[in-house]
């Protein structure tokens, strides 16, 4: 054979490997492109409309226009990514005269990602990069474990989350201008009182406002006692008055002068934990009902068992425990050292991360890890410690996506099941129909592992295409 790294060359044409259902490259690429377009439009119409509804206000003409343009632009990005992937496989095969371990998936995916990401809005590129980097990190780790290079670390996701959460909470407490979406999540769980902006704003009048709160609480408690003596109220009203009475007792308890929150530390900790716990319950139930909507529609009797599952409490315990522990440690440190400091976010974040053991998730841990790395890098660029690399986000997105497509073809057993299903739906099942038999020469048992993945994910490769 000519000099072409013959031991890496695949003994098959693009028709035999990439589109075995038809010998026409044009026909197969058109079919994949049309299916990718249809699926992309469905995905992004749902996402953009959901985002529009989450604004909780009547959309203006400008909002509707932006939503439609956003749907069209994002659909073009994702559809082109799927279409050009197959296109580049065929082009490289014809240009080089053969396929090899790099051109069967990695290089075509890199090129398709590079051309596709330039279509998408710049504001969405960091989010897309973060997502694929998350999945790629897990995939790379699985590939190393599968090869025996290293072993999984028990509770490794908890350690990753703890370090990442400490870094993010430190930035949350020390930074003034916080535009990143991760801060909205932290604000929802931790609350706004630990932020620098709130602490500065409250310094001038916190003492006066707290004294007035104590006076108001005492007056309210006296009024409640008088009302509770009357027997004219219903049980519901009495319950509400009792609840209000207990809340006022909590509010009136001691609060250290350095604490930025209103009312007492006990009220701050308990109400924060309860609020985060309710978010967890609501979010978990909503997710379960959405994911099993079709199943519940066919059999409504399953709604009760779906709602009353014990596992539904795990997310709520994690969020409530994380919020409560962070506030407890922060208040204790302020009382111990008689001052407030953003440094307290580090030990408080580490201890609060213990709650993650009730809801361990690789997805969440890696998301926090990459967010922490991103903010550390941005901070280093702002301070001039490292130079700014303008195309770094795009390059990282392309490298990560190429790794995922490479794993989906060569070693699908190491790819996250949810991402393989995504590729399967985007391609109309073509990702499974692509022949792995020519790739078995690499010794990774690609065809055998594909069958196992399809069995576990309840998918099939027995699909016929008209083009």
C-alpha positions as CSV (number, residue, x, y, z in Angstrom):
1,X,0.0,0.0,0.0
2,X,1.2,3.6,-0.5
3,X,2.4,5.7,2.4
4,X,-0.9,6.3,4.2
5,X,-0.5,4.7,7.6
6,X,-1.9,1.4,6.2
7,X,-2.5,-0.2,9.6
8,X,-4.9,2.7,10.4
9,X,-6.8,2.5,7.1
10,X,-10.3,1.1,7.0
11,X,-10.9,-1.4,4.3
12,X,-14.3,0.0,3.3
13,X,-15.7,2.9,1.2
14,X,-17.9,5.6,2.7
15,X,-21.0,3.8,1.2
16,X,-20.1,0.6,2.9
17,X,-19.4,2.3,6.2
18,X,-21.3,5.6,6.5
19,X,-24.5,4.9,4.5
20,X,-24.8,1.2,3.8
21,X,-28.5,1.6,3.0
22,X,-27.7,3.5,-0.3
23,X,-24.7,3.8,-2.6
24,X,-25.4,7.5,-3.3
25,X,-23.6,10.0,-1.1
26,X,-25.9,12.8,-2.2
27,X,-29.0,10.9,-1.3
28,X,-27.8,9.8,2.1
29,X,-26.6,13.3,3.0
30,X,-29.9,14.8,1.9
31,X,-31.8,12.3,4.0
32,X,-29.8,13.0,7.1
33,X,-30.0,16.7,6.5
34,X,-33.8,16.7,6.2
35,X,-34.2,14.6,9.4
36,X,-31.7,16.8,11.3
37,X,-33.6,19.9,10.2
38,X,-36.9,18.4,11.4
39,X,-35.6,17.3,14.8
40,X,-33.6,20.6,15.3
41,X,-36.7,22.6,14.6
42,X,-38.7,20.6,17.1
43,X,-36.0,20.8,19.8
44,X,-35.4,24.6,19.5
45,X,-39.1,25.5,19.1
46,X,-39.8,23.8,22.4
47,X,-36.7,25.4,24.2
48,X,-37.3,29.0,23.0
49,X,-41.1,28.9,23.7
50,X,-40.4,27.6,27.2
51,X,-37.8,30.3,27.7
52,X,-40.4,32.9,26.5
53,X,-43.0,31.5,28.9
54,X,-40.6,31.6,31.8
55,X,-40.4,35.4,31.6
56,X,-43.9,35.5,33.1
57,X,-45.0,38.5,31.1
58,X,-47.0,39.2,28.0
59,X,-44.5,38.9,25.0
60,X,-44.1,42.0,22.9
61,X,-43.7,42.0,19.1
62,X,-40.0,42.4,19.7
63,X,-39.9,39.4,22.0
64,X,-41.8,37.3,19.4
65,X,-39.5,38.5,16.6
66,X,-36.3,37.6,18.6
67,X,-37.8,34.2,19.5
68,X,-38.6,33.3,15.9
69,X,-35.1,34.5,14.7
70,X,-33.5,32.6,17.6
71,X,-35.4,29.4,16.6
72,X,-34.4,29.7,13.0
73,X,-30.7,30.4,13.8
74,X,-30.3,27.7,16.3
75,X,-32.1,25.2,14.1
76,X,-29.7,26.1,11.2
77,X,-26.8,25.5,13.6
78,X,-27.8,22.1,14.8
79,X,-29.2,20.9,11.4
80,X,-26.0,21.9,9.6
81,X,-24.0,20.1,12.3
82,X,-25.7,16.8,11.5
83,X,-25.8,17.2,7.7
84,X,-22.2,18.3,7.3
85,X,-20.9,15.5,9.6
86,X,-22.0,12.9,7.0
87,X,-20.9,15.2,4.2
88,X,-17.4,15.6,5.5
89,X,-17.0,11.8,5.9
90,X,-17.8,11.3,2.2
91,X,-15.7,14.2,1.1
92,X,-12.6,13.0,3.1
93,X,-13.1,9.5,1.9
94,X,-13.1,10.6,-1.7
95,X,-10.3,13.1,-1.3
96,X,-7.9,10.8,0.5
97,X,-9.0,7.7,-1.3
98,X,-9.6,5.8,2.0
99,X,-10.9,6.1,5.5
100,X,-8.8,5.8,8.6
101,X,-9.3,5.9,12.4
102,X,-9.3,9.7,12.4
103,X,-11.5,10.3,9.3
104,X,-14.3,7.8,10.2
105,X,-15.6,10.3,12.8
106,X,-13.2,12.6,14.7
107,X,-12.0,14.9,11.9
108,X,-15.4,15.1,10.1
109,X,-17.1,15.9,13.4
110,X,-14.5,18.6,14.2
111,X,-15.0,20.2,10.8
112,X,-18.8,20.0,11.0
113,X,-18.7,21.5,14.5
114,X,-16.4,24.3,13.4
115,X,-18.6,25.3,10.5
116,X,-21.8,24.9,12.6
117,X,-20.8,26.9,15.7
118,X,-20.1,29.9,13.5
119,X,-23.8,29.9,12.6
120,X,-25.0,30.0,16.2
121,X,-25.4,33.2,18.2
122,X,-22.1,34.2,20.0
123,X,-24.1,34.5,23.3
124,X,-25.1,30.8,23.1
125,X,-21.6,29.5,22.3
126,X,-20.3,29.4,25.9
127,X,-23.4,27.4,27.1
128,X,-23.0,24.9,24.2
129,X,-19.3,24.6,24.9
130,X,-19.9,24.0,28.6
131,X,-22.5,21.2,27.9
132,X,-20.3,19.2,25.4
133,X,-17.2,19.7,27.6
134,X,-19.2,18.2,30.5
135,X,-20.2,15.1,28.5
136,X,-16.7,14.8,26.9
137,X,-15.0,14.8,30.3
138,X,-17.2,12.0,31.5
139,X,-16.6,10.1,28.2
140,X,-12.8,10.5,28.4
141,X,-12.8,9.2,31.9
142,X,-14.9,6.2,31.0
143,X,-12.6,5.5,28.1
144,X,-9.6,5.5,30.5
145,X,-11.4,3.2,33.0
146,X,-12.5,0.8,30.2
147,X,-8.8,0.6,29.1
148,X,-7.6,0.0,32.6
149,X,-5.6,3.2,32.8
150,X,-7.2,4.1,36.2
151,X,-10.0,3.1,38.5
152,X,-13.1,5.0,39.5
153,X,-12.8,6.9,42.8
154,X,-15.7,6.2,45.2
155,X,-17.8,9.3,45.7
156,X,-15.5,11.1,43.2
157,X,-18.4,13.3,42.0
158,X,-18.8,14.6,45.6
159,X,-15.2,15.7,45.8
160,X,-15.4,17.4,42.4
161,X,-18.6,19.1,43.4
162,X,-17.2,20.2,46.8
163,X,-14.1,21.9,45.3
164,X,-16.1,23.5,42.5
165,X,-18.9,24.7,44.7
166,X,-16.3,26.3,47.1
167,X,-14.7,28.2,44.2
168,X,-18.1,29.3,42.8
169,X,-19.4,30.5,46.2
170,X,-16.2,32.4,46.7
171,X,-16.8,34.3,43.5
172,X,-20.5,34.7,44.4
173,X,-19.5,36.4,47.6
174,X,-16.6,38.5,46.3
175,X,-17.6,39.6,42.8
176,X,-19.8,42.6,42.3
177,X,-20.8,42.3,38.6
178,X,-22.1,38.8,38.2
179,X,-23.7,38.2,34.8
180,X,-23.1,34.4,34.5
181,X,-26.2,32.1,34.7
182,X,-24.5,30.1,37.5
183,X,-25.0,33.0,39.9
184,X,-28.7,32.9,39.3
185,X,-28.7,29.2,40.5
186,X,-26.6,30.1,43.5
187,X,-28.8,33.0,44.4
188,X,-31.8,30.7,44.2
189,X,-30.2,28.2,46.6
190,X,-28.1,30.4,48.9
191,X,-30.2,33.6,48.8
192,X,-29.2,37.2,48.0
193,X,-28.0,38.2,51.4
194,X,-24.5,36.8,51.1
195,X,-23.8,38.8,48.0
196,X,-21.4,41.8,48.1
197,X,-23.9,44.1,46.6
198,X,-26.4,43.4,49.4
199,X,-23.9,43.7,52.2
200,X,-22.7,47.1,51.0
201,X,-26.3,48.3,50.5
202,X,-27.3,47.1,54.0
203,X,-24.3,48.5,55.9
204,X,-25.8,52.0,56.1
205,X,-29.1,51.1,57.7
206,X,-29.0,47.5,58.8
207,X,-28.9,48.4,62.5
208,X,-31.8,50.8,62.4
209,X,-33.9,48.4,60.3
210,X,-33.2,45.5,62.6
211,X,-34.3,47.4,65.6
212,X,-37.5,48.4,63.9
213,X,-38.1,44.8,62.9
214,X,-37.7,43.7,66.6
215,X,-40.2,46.3,67.7
216,X,-42.7,45.3,64.9
217,X,-42.3,41.6,65.8
218,X,-43.1,42.3,69.5
219,X,-46.2,44.3,68.5
220,X,-47.3,41.7,66.1
221,X,-46.9,38.9,68.7
222,X,-49.0,40.9,71.2
223,X,-51.7,41.3,68.6
224,X,-51.6,37.6,67.7
225,X,-51.9,36.6,71.4
226,X,-55.0,38.7,71.7
227,X,-56.6,37.3,68.5
228,X,-55.8,33.8,69.5
229,X,-57.8,34.3,72.7
230,X,-60.9,34.9,70.7
231,X,-62.8,31.8,69.6
232,X,-64.4,33.4,66.5
233,X,-61.6,32.3,64.1
234,X,-61.7,29.1,62.1
235,X,-59.1,26.4,62.4
236,X,-57.4,27.6,59.2
237,X,-57.1,31.1,60.5
238,X,-55.8,29.9,63.9
239,X,-53.2,27.8,62.1
240,X,-52.1,30.8,60.1
241,X,-51.9,33.0,63.2
242,X,-49.9,30.3,65.0
243,X,-47.5,30.0,62.1
244,X,-47.1,33.8,62.0
245,X,-46.6,33.9,65.7
246,X,-43.8,31.3,65.5
247,X,-42.2,33.0,62.6
248,X,-42.1,36.3,64.5
249,X,-40.5,34.6,67.5
250,X,-37.8,33.3,65.1
251,X,-37.4,36.8,63.6
252,X,-36.9,38.4,67.0
253,X,-34.1,36.1,68.2
254,X,-30.5,37.2,68.2
255,X,-28.6,38.3,65.0
256,X,-24.9,39.1,65.0
257,X,-24.0,42.7,64.0
258,X,-21.8,41.4,61.1
259,X,-24.5,39.2,59.6
260,X,-25.9,40.8,56.4
261,X,-29.3,39.1,56.5
262,X,-32.4,40.7,58.2
263,X,-34.0,39.1,61.3
264,X,-32.3,36.4,63.3
265,X,-29.8,33.8,62.3
266,X,-32.2,31.0,63.2
267,X,-34.9,32.5,60.9
268,X,-32.3,33.0,58.2
269,X,-31.2,29.4,58.3
270,X,-34.6,27.7,58.7
271,X,-36.4,29.7,56.1
272,X,-33.6,29.4,53.6
273,X,-33.5,25.6,54.0
274,X,-37.3,25.3,53.7
275,X,-37.4,27.4,50.6
276,X,-34.6,25.5,48.9
277,X,-36.3,22.2,50.0
278,X,-39.5,23.3,48.3
279,X,-37.7,24.2,45.1
280,X,-36.2,20.7,45.1
281,X,-39.6,19.0,45.6
282,X,-41.3,21.1,43.0
283,X,-38.5,20.6,40.5
284,X,-38.2,16.9,40.9
285,X,-42.0,16.3,40.7
286,X,-42.3,18.5,37.6
287,X,-39.4,16.6,36.0
288,X,-40.9,13.2,36.8
289,X,-44.3,14.3,35.4
290,X,-42.8,15.7,32.2
291,X,-40.6,12.7,31.5
292,X,-43.4,10.2,32.1
293,X,-46.2,12.3,30.6
294,X,-47.1,9.8,27.8
295,X,-47.0,6.9,30.3
296,X,-49.2,8.7,32.8
297,X,-51.6,9.8,30.1
298,X,-52.2,6.1,29.2
299,X,-52.4,5.0,32.8
300,X,-53.5,7.9,35.2
301,X,-53.3,5.5,38.2
302,X,-49.5,5.7,38.1
303,X,-49.6,9.4,39.1
304,X,-49.9,8.6,42.8
305,X,-47.0,6.2,42.8
306,X,-44.9,8.6,40.7
307,X,-45.5,11.5,43.1
308,X,-45.1,9.5,46.3
309,X,-41.7,7.9,45.4
310,X,-39.1,8.2,48.1
311,X,-36.5,9.2,45.6
312,X,-38.3,12.4,44.9
313,X,-37.0,13.7,48.2
314,X,-33.3,13.3,47.3
315,X,-33.0,16.6,45.3
316,X,-35.0,18.5,47.9
317,X,-32.8,17.2,50.7
318,X,-29.7,18.1,48.7
319,X,-30.8,21.7,48.0
320,X,-32.3,22.3,51.5
321,X,-29.2,20.8,53.2
322,X,-26.8,22.7,51.0
323,X,-28.6,26.0,51.7
324,X,-28.9,25.3,55.5
325,X,-25.3,24.2,56.0
326,X,-23.9,27.1,54.1
327,X,-25.9,29.6,56.2
328,X,-25.1,27.8,59.5
329,X,-21.3,27.8,58.9
330,X,-21.3,31.4,57.5
331,X,-23.2,32.7,60.6
332,X,-21.0,30.7,63.0
333,X,-17.8,32.1,61.4
334,X,-19.2,35.7,61.6
335,X,-20.0,35.2,65.3
336,X,-16.6,33.6,66.0
337,X,-14.5,36.3,64.3
338,X,-16.9,39.2,64.8
339,X,-16.7,40.2,61.2
340,X,-17.9,39.2,57.8
341,X,-15.6,38.1,55.0
342,X,-16.0,36.5,51.5
343,X,-13.3,34.0,52.5
344,X,-15.9,32.3,54.7
345,X,-17.6,31.0,51.5
346,X,-14.7,28.5,51.0
347,X,-15.1,26.5,54.3
348,X,-18.9,27.0,54.2
349,X,-19.0,25.8,50.6
350,X,-17.0,22.7,51.4
351,X,-19.2,21.7,54.3
352,X,-22.4,22.5,52.5
353,X,-21.3,20.2,49.7
354,X,-21.8,17.2,52.1
355,X,-25.5,17.4,51.2
356,X,-24.6,16.4,47.6
357,X,-24.1,12.8,48.9
358,X,-27.9,12.5,49.0
359,X,-28.2,13.3,45.3
360,X,-24.9,12.4,43.6
361,X,-24.8,13.3,39.9
362,X,-21.9,13.3,37.5
363,X,-23.8,15.8,35.3
364,X,-24.2,18.4,38.2
365,X,-20.6,17.8,39.5
366,X,-19.0,18.2,36.0
367,X,-21.2,21.2,35.3
368,X,-20.0,23.0,38.5
369,X,-16.4,21.9,37.7
370,X,-16.4,23.4,34.2
371,X,-18.2,26.6,35.5
372,X,-15.6,27.0,38.2
373,X,-12.8,26.5,35.6
374,X,-14.4,29.0,33.3
375,X,-14.7,31.7,36.0
376,X,-11.2,31.1,37.2
377,X,-9.9,31.5,33.6
378,X,-12.0,34.7,33.1
379,X,-10.7,36.1,36.4
380,X,-7.1,35.4,35.3
381,X,-7.8,37.1,32.0
382,X,-9.3,40.2,33.7
383,X,-6.4,40.5,36.0
384,X,-3.9,40.1,33.2
385,X,-2.3,36.9,34.5
386,X,-3.0,35.0,31.3
387,X,-3.6,36.3,27.7
388,X,-7.1,36.2,26.2
389,X,-7.6,33.6,23.5
390,X,-10.6,34.7,21.5
391,X,-11.2,31.4,19.6
392,X,-10.6,29.2,22.6
393,X,-14.3,28.6,23.3
394,X,-15.0,27.6,19.7
395,X,-11.9,25.4,19.6
396,X,-12.8,23.7,22.8
397,X,-16.4,23.1,21.6
398,X,-15.1,21.5,18.4
399,X,-12.6,19.3,20.2
400,X,-15.2,18.1,22.7
401,X,-17.9,17.4,20.1
402,X,-15.4,15.5,17.9
403,X,-14.5,13.3,20.9
404,X,-18.2,12.5,21.5
405,X,-18.9,11.6,17.9
406,X,-15.7,9.5,17.8
407,X,-16.9,7.6,20.9
408,X,-20.4,7.2,19.4
409,X,-18.9,5.4,16.4
410,X,-15.8,3.6,17.7
411,X,-16.7,2.8,21.3
412,X,-20.3,3.7,22.0
413,X,-20.2,1.8,25.4
414,X,-18.2,4.7,26.8
415,X,-20.7,7.4,25.8
416,X,-23.4,8.7,28.1
417,X,-26.6,7.0,27.2
418,X,-28.6,10.2,27.0
419,X,-26.2,11.7,24.5
420,X,-26.2,8.5,22.3
421,X,-30.1,8.8,22.3
422,X,-29.8,12.4,21.3
423,X,-27.5,11.5,18.3
424,X,-29.8,8.6,17.5
425,X,-32.9,10.9,17.4
426,X,-31.0,13.7,15.5
427,X,-29.9,11.2,12.8
428,X,-33.2,9.3,12.6
429,X,-31.3,6.2,13.8
430,X,-28.6,6.5,11.2
431,X,-25.9,6.7,13.9
432,X,-26.8,3.1,14.8
433,X,-27.2,1.8,11.2
434,X,-23.7,3.0,10.2
435,X,-21.7,-0.2,9.8
436,X,-19.2,-0.9,12.7
437,X,-17.9,-4.1,11.1
438,X,-15.1,-2.4,9.2
439,X,-14.0,-0.7,12.4
440,X,-13.6,-4.0,14.4
441,X,-10.0,-4.1,12.9
442,X,-9.0,-1.6,15.6
443,X,-9.6,-4.2,18.3
444,X,-12.2,-2.2,20.2
445,X,-15.1,-4.5,19.3
446,X,-17.2,-1.6,18.0
447,X,-20.0,-3.7,16.4
448,X,-20.4,-5.9,19.5
449,X,-20.5,-2.9,21.9
450,X,-23.0,-1.1,19.7
451,X,-25.4,-4.1,20.0
452,X,-25.1,-3.9,23.8
453,X,-25.7,-0.2,23.8
454,X,-28.8,-0.6,21.6
455,X,-30.1,-3.3,23.9
456,X,-29.6,-1.2,27.1
457,X,-31.2,2.0,25.5
458,X,-34.1,0.0,23.9
459,X,-33.1,1.3,20.4
460,X,-32.8,-0.6,17.1
461,X,-30.6,-0.6,14.1
462,X,-33.1,-2.4,11.9
463,X,-34.3,0.7,10.1
464,X,-34.9,1.1,6.4
465,X,-34.5,4.5,4.6
466,X,-35.9,5.6,1.2
467,X,-32.8,7.8,0.8
